[in-house]
Amino acid sequence: MDILEAIDNRKTIRKFDNYKPTTDEVKRIINSARVAPSAMNTQNWKFIAVLNDEVKEKMADCVLSAYDRIVADLEDEIKDRVERFKGHSVFFKHAPLVIVCIEEKAPSFMNGVLELAGFSDREISLMRPDSFLLSMGGAIENMLLCAYSMGFGSCWMVAPVLGEGGMREVLDIKDNQKIVSILSIGKPAQDYTDKRSPKKPLDEIIKIIE
Ligand SMILES: Cc1cc2nc3c(=O)[nH]c(=O)nc-3n(C[C@H](O)[C@H](O)[C@H](O)COP(=O)(O)O)c2cc1C
């Protein structure tokens, strides 16, 4: 498939049929993350492919427990609003393939230099965007486009990371590792009709300086 076609037509899919990706297909998708650009080519990432339903269920339970803890002492009105988020957080357990995207934290040399040079935390945060997280974004988008070009649908998810505390144990995440996203991937369900979310017109987001 043409790359531009994939970029233009990919859309989030949240409902899948039962097709289980083969190991080769899983590896093909994650290989597209492997070759993504990363700050100073650090490749500070790991990816866990979960095809096992029991493990997915345990992960979803971690997310639900986190929600219980979050809303325990909150007012009913806020609870109701949080409740609506839940639906967009745990459907990943029905996805045939779940890819847990893990960032491996490493100290940034230049951030340390700026601290030594007396720059404030705010200045440092403005001068030094989070390169490792940005690299994760590139790797993840590669996987979404790769999956799309292979006929899979996907949903990039951050909401389930609320359950990261419990998921650390379930997935054996190390101390220097941080779950940054979870991808739900599978063949789109036949009856999935959601349109692509509306996008802002180009004029609204672009400024060309000639
Ligand atoms: C960083 C990020 C986090 C997201 N987290 C969630 C999520 O937790 N749950 C969900 O259902 N969708 C999530 N999405 C999907 C967005 O809702 C979706 O990309 C957006 O509505 C645009 O739709 P499109 O992907 O079809 O263009 C996330 C997307 C991104 C990029």
The ligand as an SDF file (V2000), in Angstrom:
LIG
                    3D

 31 33  0  0  0  0  0  0  0  0999 V2000
   -1.9650    9.8730   22.4500 C   0  0  0  0  0  0  0  0  0  0  0  0
   -3.3360    9.3150   22.1400 C   0  0  0  0  0  0  0  0  0  0  0  0
   -4.0810    8.7710   23.1530 C   0  0  0  0  0  0  0  0  0  0  0  0
   -5.3330    8.1940   22.8680 C   0  0  0  0  0  0  0  0  0  0  0  0
   -6.0100    7.5520   23.8860 N   0  0  0  0  0  0  0  0  0  0  0  0
   -7.1850    6.9610   23.6120 C   0  0  0  0  0  0  0  0  0  0  0  0
   -7.8540    6.2060   24.6250 C   0  0  0  0  0  0  0  0  0  0  0  0
   -7.3900    6.0750   25.7450 O   0  0  0  0  0  0  0  0  0  0  0  0
   -9.0170    5.6070   24.3130 N   0  0  0  0  0  0  0  0  0  0  0  0
   -9.5770    5.7050   23.0590 C   0  0  0  0  0  0  0  0  0  0  0  0
  -10.6310    5.1190   22.8400 O   0  0  0  0  0  0  0  0  0  0  0  0
   -8.9510    6.3930   22.0620 N   0  0  0  0  0  0  0  0  0  0  0  0
   -7.7690    7.0200   22.3170 C   0  0  0  0  0  0  0  0  0  0  0  0
   -7.1000    7.6880   21.3160 N   0  0  0  0  0  0  0  0  0  0  0  0
   -7.6730    7.7330   19.9440 C   0  0  0  0  0  0  0  0  0  0  0  0
   -8.2210    9.1300   19.6180 C   0  0  0  0  0  0  0  0  0  0  0  0
   -9.4380    9.3170   20.2510 O   0  0  0  0  0  0  0  0  0  0  0  0
   -8.3500    9.2420   18.0840 C   0  0  0  0  0  0  0  0  0  0  0  0
   -7.0760    9.1150   17.4930 O   0  0  0  0  0  0  0  0  0  0  0  0
   -8.9420   10.5960   17.6980 C   0  0  0  0  0  0  0  0  0  0  0  0
  -10.2750   10.6770   18.0770 O   0  0  0  0  0  0  0  0  0  0  0  0
   -8.8110   10.8570   16.2020 C   0  0  0  0  0  0  0  0  0  0  0  0
   -9.4440    9.8440   15.4780 O   0  0  0  0  0  0  0  0  0  0  0  0
   -8.6890    9.0740   14.3070 P   0  0  0  0  0  0  0  0  0  0  0  0
   -7.5900    8.2740   14.9570 O   0  0  0  0  0  0  0  0  0  0  0  0
   -9.7360    8.1670   13.7170 O   0  0  0  0  0  0  0  0  0  0  0  0
   -8.1460   10.0660   13.3470 O   0  0  0  0  0  0  0  0  0  0  0  0
   -5.8590    8.2450   21.5630 C   0  0  0  0  0  0  0  0  0  0  0  0
   -5.0790    8.8180   20.5420 C   0  0  0  0  0  0  0  0  0  0  0  0
   -3.8370    9.3360   20.8240 C   0  0  0  0  0  0  0  0  0  0  0  0
   -3.0080    9.9150   19.7080 C   0  0  0  0  0  0  0  0  0  0  0  0
  1  2  1  0
  2  3  1  0
  2 30  2  0
  3  4  2  0
  4  5  1  0
  4 28  1  0
  5  6  2  0
  6  7  1  0
  6 13  1  0
  7  8  2  0
  7  9  1  0
  9 10  1  0
 10 11  2  0
 10 12  1  0
 12 13  2  0
 13 14  1  0
 14 15  1  0
 14 28  1  0
 15 16  1  0
 16 17  1  0
 16 18  1  0
 18 19  1  0
 18 20  1  0
 20 21  1  0
 20 22  1  0
 22 23  1  0
 23 24  1  0
 24 25  2  0
 24 26  1  0
 24 27  1  0
 28 29  2  0
 29 30  1  0
 30 31  1  0
M  END
$$$$
